[in-house]
Amino acid sequence: MRNSRIQDISFYLPSRQLENCDLERLFPGMRASQIEKKLGITVRRIAGENETATDLAVAAAVQLLERHDRSQIDYVIFCTQSPDYKLPASACLIQERLGLGTHAGAVDINQGCSGYIYGLSLAQGLIASEAANQVLLLTGETYSKYLHPEDRGNRAIFGDGASATLLTASEEEGVGRFVFGTDGKGWDQLVLMNGGSRHPQAPEDDQQSWLFMNGPEIFNFTIRMVPLLCKETLVRNHLETGEIKAVLFHQANAFMLNHLKNICSIPDEKFIIDMQGTGNTVSSSIPIVLSKRLSDGSFVQGDKILLAGFGVGYSWAGVVITV
């Protein structure tokens, strides 16, 4: 079976910022220092009024494609839960905007915090089956557009952002073996109820037209499932913790991540929390950090990184990659 390898990653963040001091002014009783201490966030990037997840993803891809031959891309996968339209797929718009060949496949996947790893698995399958040699995996979210202006909790957590990852066929070790999980019983714990066929769009003053997240239940889900996911991912890849350079979980919030680090007995020097300047960017959180660490030399060729995503759905996924 052919291997796939991450050849390059880039990311893009919108220019508008929402800082902790802004939240402190908007919501009496919130304290900027307390937000940073609990969530590990000082500023979030927020998409402009007319700026979409597709716009962000295209911007990330343009940066990446400055270094590569776009005519060689065989497939575009766009992971988003905030598409431009209900139809067509945003990936089709992206193909045209990036000037990719009409031979390229293009598809959206509606997946949240585990979405980057799901996207990696689909890209790996396309490459292994020889349906593609190069896959452009994009993520992009603008959850800020789903948040009620008075939702102090979620506005403190979520930020907008996008990423672009180029995966290529390789004879070398690259993307490893995956572990997946789904528990649809938790579907209503993180949900945007209105807007689909089950509940057509209601007036904006309807609370169900805004994102709802049951924070305590999401926390309980992660504490229950992520340690098992981490262990199963290591077993699936025939590795011990000591053979891993770093563990990179979806950057949900620092409070949750520190609990997971302790439960999973991950050494501090191997565990990454890096969301201070972005907030929780959903499917983009893992590739944003990967891009940063590859750029600054924290990860070098041959390092093995355990990736784990988890959240809305409930959905979870893990993999080990070799950079």
Residue frames relative to the residue before (quaternion, step in Angstrom):
aa qw qx qy qz dx dy dz
M 1.0000 0.0000 0.0000 0.0000 0.00 0.00 0.00
R 0.4530 -0.6879 0.4927 0.2807 3.58 -0.91 0.89
N 0.3718 -0.7062 0.5587 0.2255 3.53 -1.13 0.71
S 0.2201 -0.7165 0.6306 0.2014 3.53 -1.33 0.24
R 0.1260 -0.7923 0.5959 0.0360 3.51 -1.19 0.63
I 0.4347 -0.6580 0.5400 0.2941 3.55 -1.09 0.71
Q 0.2066 -0.8103 0.5414 0.0874 3.55 -0.52 1.21
D 0.8032 -0.0736 0.0958 0.5834 3.58 1.01 -0.73
I 0.0720 -0.7718 0.6304 0.0420 3.57 -1.24 0.56
S 0.0285 0.7576 -0.6519 -0.0148 3.54 -1.17 0.66
F 0.1358 -0.7853 0.5948 0.1053 3.57 -1.25 0.23
Y 0.1737 -0.7693 0.6072 0.0961 3.50 -1.31 0.36
L 0.1083 -0.7735 0.6232 0.0398 3.54 -1.07 0.90
P 0.4823 -0.6585 0.4787 0.3235 3.62 -0.91 0.79
S 0.5944 -0.6372 0.3765 0.3146 3.55 -1.17 0.63
R 0.6215 0.5609 -0.3583 0.4132 3.60 1.03 -0.67
Q 0.1706 -0.8097 0.5583 0.0590 3.58 -0.94 0.89
L 0.1316 -0.7295 0.6632 0.1030 3.51 -1.28 0.61
E 0.1312 -0.8257 0.5479 0.0277 3.55 -0.30 1.29
N 0.6672 -0.5037 0.3675 0.4076 3.55 -1.28 0.37
C 0.6315 0.5296 -0.3436 0.4502 3.58 1.02 -0.70
D 0.5998 0.5431 -0.3592 0.4650 3.61 1.15 -0.55
L 0.6522 0.5041 -0.3055 0.4768 3.57 0.98 -0.84
E 0.6153 0.5530 -0.3352 0.4507 3.56 1.06 -0.76
R 0.6723 0.4782 -0.2905 0.4847 3.59 1.03 -0.79
L 0.6858 0.5054 -0.2843 0.4398 3.57 0.99 -0.85
F 0.8067 0.1999 -0.0599 0.5529 3.55 1.01 -0.88
P 0.2978 -0.7661 0.5427 0.1725 3.60 -0.17 1.23
G 0.7162 0.3943 -0.3197 0.4789 3.55 -0.87 0.97
M 0.6261 0.4841 -0.3442 0.5051 3.58 1.18 -0.45
R 0.1564 -0.7788 0.6023 0.0792 3.56 -1.07 0.76
A 0.5267 -0.6699 0.4263 0.3035 3.56 -0.77 1.07
S 0.6720 0.5066 -0.3029 0.4473 3.58 0.91 -0.90
Q 0.6527 0.5093 -0.3128 0.4655 3.59 1.05 -0.72
I 0.6095 0.5426 -0.3478 0.4618 3.59 1.05 -0.73
E 0.6794 0.4891 -0.2935 0.4615 3.58 0.85 -0.97
K 0.6669 0.5140 -0.3120 0.4400 3.58 0.91 -0.88
K 0.7347 0.4279 -0.2423 0.4673 3.58 0.88 -0.92
L 0.7962 0.3383 -0.1560 0.4767 3.57 0.80 -1.03
G 0.3770 -0.7278 0.4919 0.2937 3.59 1.14 -0.50
I 0.5998 0.5510 -0.3357 0.4732 3.57 1.25 0.46
T 0.1329 -0.7774 0.6084 0.0884 3.56 -1.03 0.83
V 0.8019 0.0271 0.0156 0.5966 3.59 1.11 -0.64
R 0.1656 -0.7481 0.6349 0.0994 3.54 -1.19 0.71
R 0.3491 -0.6958 0.5800 0.2400 3.55 -1.18 0.60
I 0.1451 -0.8113 0.5662 0.0154 3.56 -0.85 1.06
A 0.4660 -0.6901 0.4837 0.2696 3.56 -0.81 1.03
G 0.5292 -0.6296 0.4718 0.3177 3.55 -1.14 0.67
E 0.7272 -0.4574 0.2886 0.4227 3.54 -1.27 0.38
N 0.7868 0.2740 -0.1360 0.5361 3.59 0.97 -0.84
E 0.5291 0.6168 -0.3984 0.4254 3.58 1.26 0.36
T 0.1631 -0.8202 0.5464 0.0468 3.57 -0.67 1.13
A 0.6861 -0.4536 0.3684 0.4333 3.53 -1.35 0.12
T 0.6160 0.5411 -0.3417 0.4593 3.57 1.09 -0.67
D 0.6224 0.5342 -0.3368 0.4624 3.59 1.00 -0.79
L 0.6646 0.5036 -0.3030 0.4613 3.57 0.92 -0.91
A 0.6669 0.5083 -0.2998 0.4549 3.58 0.94 -0.93
V 0.6294 0.5217 -0.3318 0.4708 3.58 1.00 -0.79
A 0.6469 0.5195 -0.3225 0.4557 3.60 0.94 -0.84
A 0.6466 0.5012 -0.3195 0.4781 3.60 1.00 -0.79
A 0.6713 0.5085 -0.2951 0.4513 3.57 0.95 -0.90
V 0.6151 0.5529 -0.3530 0.4374 3.59 1.00 -0.78
Q 0.6310 0.5286 -0.3312 0.4613 3.58 0.98 -0.81
L 0.6839 0.4892 -0.2848 0.4603 3.56 0.87 -0.96
L 0.7139 0.4833 -0.2693 0.4292 3.58 0.85 -0.97
E 0.4846 0.6313 -0.4452 0.4103 3.58 1.24 -0.07
R 0.7308 0.4109 -0.2156 0.5006 3.57 1.21 -0.53
H 0.7658 0.3267 -0.1601 0.5303 3.61 1.26 -0.12
D 0.5308 -0.6183 0.4868 0.3145 3.54 -1.32 0.39
R 0.3121 -0.7967 0.4876 0.1734 3.58 -0.26 1.25
S 0.5803 0.6001 -0.3842 0.3943 3.61 1.13 -0.44
Q 0.6524 0.5313 -0.3083 0.4440 3.58 1.24 -0.37
I 0.5286 0.6338 -0.4160 0.3818 3.61 1.25 -0.11
D 0.2448 -0.8123 0.5234 0.0792 3.54 -0.74 1.16
Y 0.8141 0.0953 0.0042 0.5729 3.60 1.14 -0.49
V 0.1506 -0.7563 0.6305 0.0883 3.56 -1.15 0.74
I 0.0559 -0.7554 0.6526 0.0197 3.55 -0.91 0.99
F 0.0604 -0.7999 0.5971 0.0062 3.58 -0.73 1.07
C 0.1698 -0.7838 0.5946 0.0568 3.54 -0.62 1.21
T 0.2850 0.7462 -0.5585 0.2236 3.58 -0.58 1.16
Q 0.2041 -0.7324 0.6306 0.1556 3.51 -1.30 0.50
S 0.6915 0.3690 -0.2802 0.5542 3.56 1.28 0.33
P 0.0024 0.8419 -0.5383 0.0385 3.59 0.55 1.19
D 0.6287 -0.5285 0.4073 0.3994 3.56 -1.27 0.33
Y 0.8083 0.0503 0.0301 0.5858 3.56 0.93 -0.95
K 0.5802 -0.5375 0.4616 0.4017 3.57 -1.25 0.30
L 0.7385 -0.1399 0.0498 0.6577 3.53 1.25 -0.57
P 0.5430 -0.1417 -0.8273 -0.0258 1.60 -2.13 1.32
A 0.7057 -0.4121 0.3473 0.4599 3.55 -1.34 -0.03
S 0.5225 -0.6504 0.4556 0.3105 3.56 -0.96 0.86
A 0.5664 0.6081 -0.3834 0.4031 3.60 1.13 -0.58
C 0.6175 0.5355 -0.3472 0.4597 3.60 1.11 -0.63
L 0.6332 0.5136 -0.3247 0.4794 3.58 1.03 -0.76
I 0.6491 0.5303 -0.3073 0.4506 3.56 1.01 -0.88
Q 0.6047 0.5586 -0.3551 0.4430 3.61 0.98 -0.81
E 0.6999 0.4623 -0.2752 0.4698 3.57 0.86 -0.94
R 0.6828 0.5040 -0.3010 0.4349 3.59 0.87 -0.91
L 0.7060 0.4366 -0.2626 0.4919 3.59 1.09 -0.65
G 0.4226 -0.7214 0.4594 0.3000 3.58 1.23 -0.15
L 0.3020 0.7535 -0.5262 0.2533 3.57 1.02 0.77
G 0.6375 -0.5612 0.3730 0.3735 3.55 -1.18 0.53
T 0.5315 -0.6390 0.4533 0.3222 3.56 -1.14 0.61
H 0.5239 0.6112 -0.4180 0.4210 3.59 1.28 -0.01
A 0.5945 0.6209 -0.3505 0.3718 3.60 1.22 -0.46
G 0.3932 -0.6675 0.5773 0.2581 3.54 -1.12 0.73
A 0.0473 -0.7963 0.6029 0.0149 3.57 -1.20 0.50
V 0.1147 0.8032 -0.5693 0.1330 3.56 -0.72 1.07
D 0.3320 -0.6997 0.5943 0.2168 3.56 -1.23 0.62
I 0.0852 -0.7332 0.6631 0.1245 3.54 -1.28 0.43
N 0.2958 -0.7515 0.5711 0.1468 3.54 -0.88 1.04
Q 0.3226 0.7284 -0.5265 0.2969 3.53 0.11 1.31
G 0.3866 -0.7636 0.4776 0.1984 3.56 -0.98 0.76
C 0.8854 0.0017 0.0157 0.4645 3.52 -0.80 -1.11
S 0.6715 0.4246 -0.3014 0.5272 3.61 1.24 -0.25
G 0.4210 0.7870 -0.4005 0.2071 3.55 1.32 -0.20
Y 0.6212 0.5476 -0.3666 0.4241 3.60 0.97 -0.71
I 0.6857 0.4702 -0.2943 0.4712 3.57 0.92 -0.84
Y 0.5949 0.5288 -0.3607 0.4862 3.59 1.07 -0.62
G 0.6522 0.5174 -0.3114 0.4582 3.58 0.97 -0.82
L 0.6226 0.5325 -0.3319 0.4677 3.57 1.02 -0.78
S 0.6634 0.5124 -0.3121 0.4472 3.57 0.96 -0.86
L 0.6494 0.5009 -0.3206 0.4740 3.59 1.01 -0.76
A 0.6398 0.5130 -0.3211 0.4736 3.58 1.00 -0.80
Q 0.6317 0.5301 -0.3221 0.4649 3.56 1.00 -0.85
G 0.6639 0.5104 -0.3052 0.4534 3.59 0.94 -0.86
L 0.6435 0.5191 -0.3203 0.4624 3.58 0.98 -0.81
I 0.6877 0.4716 -0.2788 0.4764 3.56 0.96 -0.86
A 0.6552 0.5196 -0.3170 0.4474 3.60 0.93 -0.88
S 0.7137 0.4436 -0.2468 0.4826 3.58 1.03 -0.79
E 0.4309 -0.7226 0.4239 0.3354 3.57 1.38 -0.03
A 0.3670 0.7031 -0.5119 0.3301 3.57 1.14 0.62
A 0.7893 0.0591 -0.0258 0.6106 3.58 1.24 -0.45
N 0.3161 -0.7258 0.5772 0.2004 3.53 -1.28 0.49
Q 0.7807 0.1049 -0.0559 0.6134 3.55 1.17 -0.65
V 0.0747 -0.7945 0.6027 -0.0036 3.55 -0.85 1.05
L 0.2265 -0.7429 0.6167 0.1286 3.55 -0.98 0.93
L 0.1020 -0.7939 0.5995 0.0060 3.55 -0.49 1.28
L 0.0595 -0.8074 0.5866 -0.0209 3.55 -0.64 1.19
T 0.0833 -0.7438 0.6574 0.0880 3.53 -1.23 0.57
G 0.1326 0.7896 -0.5942 0.0770 3.56 -1.12 0.60
E 0.0603 0.8008 -0.5925 0.0641 3.56 -0.88 0.94
T 0.0681 -0.7484 0.6580 0.0487 3.51 -1.25 0.70
Y 0.0393 -0.8317 0.5533 -0.0247 3.56 0.61 1.17
S 0.5365 0.6438 -0.4140 0.3554 3.61 1.10 -0.54
K 0.6418 0.5347 -0.3211 0.4462 3.59 1.13 -0.63
Y 0.6659 0.4930 -0.2874 0.4805 3.59 1.27 -0.31
L 0.6246 0.5822 -0.3252 0.4064 3.59 1.25 -0.23
H 0.4592 -0.6605 0.5202 0.2868 3.56 -0.95 0.91
P 0.5771 -0.6226 0.3960 0.3499 3.62 -0.91 0.84
E 0.7360 0.3987 -0.2332 0.4949 3.61 1.10 -0.58
D 0.4669 0.6644 -0.4463 0.3759 3.61 1.28 0.26
R 0.1764 -0.8464 0.4960 0.0807 3.55 0.29 1.29
G 0.6494 0.5418 -0.3272 0.4215 3.61 0.99 -0.77
N 0.7487 0.3989 -0.2282 0.4777 3.58 0.71 -1.06
R 0.6087 0.5396 -0.3630 0.4544 3.60 1.09 -0.54
A 0.6333 0.5177 -0.3310 0.4706 3.58 1.16 -0.49
I 0.7066 0.4882 -0.2522 0.4458 3.59 1.14 -0.63
F 0.8157 0.3581 -0.1634 0.4239 3.57 0.56 -1.19
G 0.0467 -0.7535 0.6551 0.0285 3.50 -1.22 0.76
D 0.4588 -0.6775 0.5051 0.2744 3.57 -1.27 0.34
G 0.2208 0.7762 -0.5715 0.1491 3.56 -1.15 0.59
A 0.1925 -0.7743 0.5952 0.0958 3.53 -1.33 0.23
S 0.1232 -0.7790 0.6100 0.0769 3.53 -1.30 0.38
A 0.1528 -0.7485 0.6362 0.1084 3.52 -1.35 0.39
T 0.0380 -0.7921 0.6087 -0.0243 3.56 -0.83 1.06
L 0.1973 -0.7641 0.6040 0.1113 3.56 -0.92 0.95
L 0.0835 -0.7850 0.6137 0.0102 3.54 -0.74 1.14
T 0.0750 -0.8079 0.5845 0.0000 3.55 -0.93 0.93
A 0.5807 -0.5445 0.4674 0.3844 3.54 -1.30 0.39
S 0.0229 0.8134 -0.5761 0.0771 3.57 -0.97 0.88
E 0.4121 -0.6763 0.5521 0.2607 3.53 -1.20 0.60
E 0.6344 0.5399 -0.3153 0.4545 3.55 1.30 -0.36
E 0.6293 -0.5113 0.4236 0.4040 3.52 -1.33 0.32
G 0.0626 0.8150 -0.5719 0.0687 3.57 -0.89 0.89
V 0.8062 0.0148 0.0420 0.5900 3.56 -0.21 -1.28
G 0.3076 -0.8014 0.4932 0.1409 3.56 -0.65 1.17
R 0.7340 -0.3999 0.3201 0.4460 3.54 -1.21 -0.61
F 0.3815 -0.7678 0.4924 0.1496 3.51 -1.06 0.91
V 0.1370 -0.7129 0.6761 0.1262 3.49 -1.42 0.41
F 0.0846 -0.8054 0.5865 0.0133 3.58 -0.91 0.96
G 0.0432 0.7883 -0.6136 -0.0133 3.51 -1.32 0.27
T 0.0445 -0.7815 0.6223 0.0029 3.54 -1.19 0.67
D 0.0342 0.7597 -0.6493 0.0113 3.55 -1.10 0.76
G 0.2167 -0.8392 0.4904 0.0904 3.54 0.07 1.35
K 0.4774 0.6595 -0.4526 0.3639 3.60 1.22 -0.12
G 0.7035 0.4557 -0.2694 0.4742 3.58 1.18 -0.45
W 0.2848 0.8130 -0.4803 0.1651 3.59 1.24 0.24
D 0.7528 0.4249 -0.2220 0.4511 3.59 0.95 -0.84
Q 0.5224 0.6437 -0.4162 0.3736 3.59 1.23 0.20
L 0.7432 0.0760 -0.1005 0.6570 3.57 1.32 -0.25
V 0.2479 0.8083 -0.4609 0.2699 3.54 0.03 1.30
L 0.1843 -0.6899 0.6816 0.1595 3.50 -1.34 0.53
M 0.2774 -0.8536 0.4160 0.1457 3.52 0.12 1.36
N 0.7657 0.3634 -0.1984 0.4921 3.59 0.83 -0.95
G 0.6346 0.5740 -0.4009 0.3273 3.53 -1.29 0.37
G 0.6870 0.4274 -0.2798 0.5169 3.58 1.23 -0.37
S 0.7370 -0.4184 0.2886 0.4456 3.56 -1.30 -0.10
R 0.6191 0.5539 -0.3554 0.4284 3.61 1.08 -0.59
H 0.7840 0.0439 0.0030 0.6192 3.56 1.02 -0.87
P 0.2482 -0.7966 0.5318 0.1448 3.62 0.04 1.22
Q 0.7018 -0.5079 0.3046 0.3959 3.51 -1.21 0.61
A 0.1835 -0.7694 0.6072 0.0759 3.54 -0.94 1.01
P 0.6917 -0.4395 0.3307 0.4680 3.62 -1.19 0.09
E 0.6307 -0.5765 0.3694 0.3652 3.58 -1.15 0.66
D 0.6427 0.5277 -0.3444 0.4357 3.59 1.12 -0.48
D 0.5093 0.5961 -0.4324 0.4453 3.60 1.31 0.07
Q 0.4700 -0.7116 0.4455 0.2726 3.60 -0.61 1.13
Q 0.6578 0.5296 -0.3153 0.4328 3.58 1.08 -0.65
S 0.5624 0.5752 -0.3957 0.4430 3.57 1.28 0.08
W 0.6771 0.4279 -0.2766 0.5310 3.58 1.32 0.02
L 0.6284 -0.5518 0.3931 0.3821 3.55 -1.22 0.49
F 0.1247 -0.7628 0.6317 0.0603 3.54 -1.06 0.89
M 0.0297 0.7808 -0.6238 0.0188 3.57 -0.98 0.87
N 0.2482 -0.7368 0.6141 0.1355 3.54 -0.85 1.04
G 0.2924 -0.8253 0.4589 0.1511 3.54 0.14 1.34
P 0.6797 0.4901 -0.3159 0.4450 3.64 0.77 -0.90
E 0.6749 0.4837 -0.3051 0.4664 3.61 0.96 -0.80
I 0.6180 0.5214 -0.3416 0.4791 3.59 1.05 -0.69
F 0.6288 0.5285 -0.3251 0.4685 3.57 1.01 -0.83
N 0.6696 0.5003 -0.3056 0.4560 3.61 0.85 -0.94
F 0.6230 0.5435 -0.3310 0.4550 3.57 1.03 -0.80
T 0.6939 0.4760 -0.2946 0.4529 3.58 0.83 -0.95
I 0.6467 0.5168 -0.3244 0.4576 3.59 0.95 -0.81
R 0.6689 0.5036 -0.2881 0.4647 3.57 1.11 -0.68
M 0.8140 0.3410 -0.1415 0.4484 3.57 0.79 -1.03
V 0.6525 0.5669 -0.3452 0.3657 3.61 0.89 -0.82
P 0.6223 0.5166 -0.3790 0.4498 3.68 0.88 -0.64
L 0.6435 0.5032 -0.3212 0.4791 3.61 1.01 -0.76
L 0.6305 0.5365 -0.3251 0.4572 3.56 1.00 -0.84
C 0.6536 0.5222 -0.3082 0.4529 3.56 0.91 -0.93
K 0.6767 0.4930 -0.2850 0.4667 3.57 0.90 -0.96
E 0.6804 0.4948 -0.2912 0.4554 3.60 0.89 -0.93
T 0.6317 0.5378 -0.3334 0.4479 3.57 1.06 -0.71
L 0.6374 0.5079 -0.3233 0.4809 3.58 1.02 -0.76
V 0.6558 0.5082 -0.3095 0.4646 3.58 0.91 -0.92
R 0.6565 0.5311 -0.3077 0.4384 3.57 0.90 -0.95
N 0.7475 0.3683 -0.1975 0.5163 3.57 1.11 -0.69
H 0.4345 -0.7387 0.4274 0.2877 3.60 1.34 0.30
L 0.5094 0.6373 -0.4089 0.4089 3.54 0.98 0.96
E 0.3098 -0.6894 0.6171 0.2187 3.51 -1.37 0.37
T 0.6742 -0.5053 0.3422 0.4161 3.57 -1.19 0.47
G 0.6448 0.5586 -0.3171 0.4143 3.57 1.02 -0.79
E 0.6575 0.5056 -0.3061 0.4673 3.58 1.22 -0.42
I 0.6054 0.5577 -0.3412 0.4539 3.57 1.31 -0.14
K 0.4220 -0.7009 0.5162 0.2531 3.56 -0.90 0.93
A 0.8041 -0.0900 0.1170 0.5759 3.57 0.90 -0.94
V 0.2721 -0.7148 0.6201 0.1747 3.53 -1.33 0.45
L 0.0405 -0.8076 0.5872 -0.0364 3.55 -0.68 1.16
F 0.1125 -0.7891 0.6036 0.0194 3.54 -0.41 1.29
H 0.6445 -0.4361 0.4409 0.4472 3.53 -1.35 0.20
Q 0.3776 -0.7531 0.5004 0.1994 3.56 -0.79 1.05
A 0.0695 -0.8435 0.5324 -0.0143 3.56 0.32 1.33
N 0.6599 -0.3739 0.2655 0.5951 3.54 0.79 -1.13
A 0.6423 -0.5794 0.3415 0.3676 3.57 -1.11 0.65
F 0.5988 0.5752 -0.3618 0.4240 3.58 1.04 -0.74
M 0.6949 0.4616 -0.2657 0.4831 3.56 0.85 -0.98
L 0.6758 0.5132 -0.3042 0.4329 3.58 0.87 -0.94
N 0.6499 0.5086 -0.3297 0.4586 3.59 0.96 -0.74
H 0.6220 0.5172 -0.3418 0.4783 3.60 1.05 -0.67
L 0.6654 0.4978 -0.3073 0.4637 3.59 0.92 -0.86
K 0.6138 0.5510 -0.3459 0.4471 3.58 0.99 -0.79
N 0.6944 0.4780 -0.2767 0.4612 3.57 0.89 -0.93
I 0.6646 0.4995 -0.3086 0.4622 3.59 0.93 -0.87
C 0.7199 0.4303 -0.2397 0.4891 3.59 1.01 -0.81
S 0.3496 -0.7659 0.4697 0.2657 3.60 1.33 -0.06
I 0.2939 0.7492 -0.5286 0.2701 3.55 0.89 1.00
P 0.4584 -0.6898 0.4766 0.2948 3.64 -0.72 0.97
D 0.6240 -0.5751 0.3834 0.3644 3.55 -1.07 0.78
E 0.6932 0.5110 -0.2880 0.4187 3.57 0.92 -0.93
K 0.6901 0.4508 -0.2777 0.4933 3.58 1.26 -0.29
F 0.6790 0.5139 -0.2731 0.4475 3.58 1.22 -0.38
I 0.2272 -0.8082 0.5380 0.0762 3.55 -0.83 1.05
I 0.0497 0.7180 -0.6939 0.0215 3.52 -1.05 0.95
D 0.1889 0.7808 -0.5599 0.2026 3.57 -0.44 1.23
M 0.3893 0.7102 -0.4968 0.3120 3.56 0.23 1.28
Q 0.3050 0.8068 -0.4686 0.1910 3.53 1.33 0.18
G 0.8005 0.3047 -0.1438 0.4957 3.58 0.92 -0.89
T 0.7140 0.4425 -0.2494 0.4819 3.59 1.26 0.16
G 0.3075 -0.7099 0.5583 0.2997 3.57 0.96 -0.84
N 0.6740 -0.4440 0.3861 0.4466 3.54 -1.33 -0.26
T 0.0873 -0.8304 0.5503 0.0025 3.58 -0.35 1.27
V 0.5312 -0.6763 0.3841 0.3360 3.58 1.20 0.68
S 0.8541 -0.0608 0.0341 0.5154 3.65 -0.76 -0.94
S 0.6470 0.5368 -0.3227 0.4350 3.60 1.19 -0.37
S 0.5066 0.7012 -0.4236 0.2688 3.61 1.15 -0.39
I 0.6787 0.4901 -0.3047 0.4543 3.61 0.88 -0.87
P 0.7181 0.4328 -0.2971 0.4568 3.66 0.69 -0.89
I 0.5726 0.5664 -0.3980 0.4392 3.62 1.08 -0.50
V 0.6896 0.4594 -0.2865 0.4810 3.59 0.86 -0.92
L 0.6096 0.5482 -0.3525 0.4513 3.60 0.99 -0.77
S 0.6614 0.5142 -0.3049 0.4530 3.55 0.89 -0.94
K 0.6469 0.5207 -0.3188 0.4568 3.57 0.93 -0.88
R 0.7206 0.4628 -0.2603 0.4459 3.57 0.79 -1.04
L 0.6233 0.5081 -0.3447 0.4843 3.60 1.10 -0.54
S 0.6672 0.5169 -0.2989 0.4453 3.57 1.01 -0.81
D 0.7545 0.3942 -0.2266 0.4733 3.59 0.94 -0.81
G 0.5776 -0.6367 0.3588 0.3637 3.59 1.27 0.14
S 0.3928 0.7245 -0.4843 0.2938 3.60 1.23 0.16
F 0.7435 0.2438 -0.1509 0.6041 3.56 1.16 -0.70
V 0.0833 -0.7890 0.6080 0.0306 3.55 -0.95 0.91
Q 0.7145 -0.4640 0.3032 0.4269 3.54 -1.25 0.41
G 0.7621 0.3335 -0.2816 0.4781 3.53 -0.90 1.05
D 0.5368 0.6169 -0.4127 0.4012 3.60 1.21 -0.31
K 0.2580 -0.7501 0.5918 0.1435 3.56 -1.11 0.78
I 0.0957 -0.8024 0.5890 -0.0065 3.54 -0.77 1.12
L 0.2662 -0.7406 0.5946 0.1645 3.56 -0.89 0.96
L 0.1156 -0.7881 0.6038 0.0310 3.55 -0.79 1.09
A 0.0440 0.7916 -0.6082 0.0381 3.58 -0.99 0.81
G 0.0674 -0.7871 0.6131 0.0068 3.54 -0.88 1.04
F 0.0583 0.8020 -0.5856 0.1021 3.59 -1.04 0.75
G 0.4409 0.6981 -0.5013 0.2588 3.55 -1.12 0.66
V 0.8801 0.0400 -0.0253 0.4724 3.51 -1.13 -0.90
G 0.5860 0.6012 -0.4169 0.3484 3.53 -0.92 0.97
Y 0.3403 0.4891 -0.2780 -0.7535 1.78 1.06 -2.24
S 0.0288 -0.7879 0.6148 -0.0197 3.56 -1.09 0.78
W 0.0454 0.7943 -0.6053 0.0275 3.56 -1.10 0.70
A 0.0252 0.7918 -0.6085 0.0469 3.56 -1.20 0.55
G 0.0546 -0.7962 0.6024 0.0117 3.54 -1.16 0.69
V 0.0488 0.7717 -0.6330 0.0386 3.55 -1.25 0.52
V 0.2744 -0.6983 0.6214 0.2255 3.55 -1.31 0.29
I 0.1080 -0.7814 0.6114 0.0626 3.56 -0.88 0.94
T 0.2575 -0.7147 0.6252 0.1791 3.56 -1.25 0.53
V 0.2843 -0.7919 0.5188 0.1515 3.57 -0.57 1.14
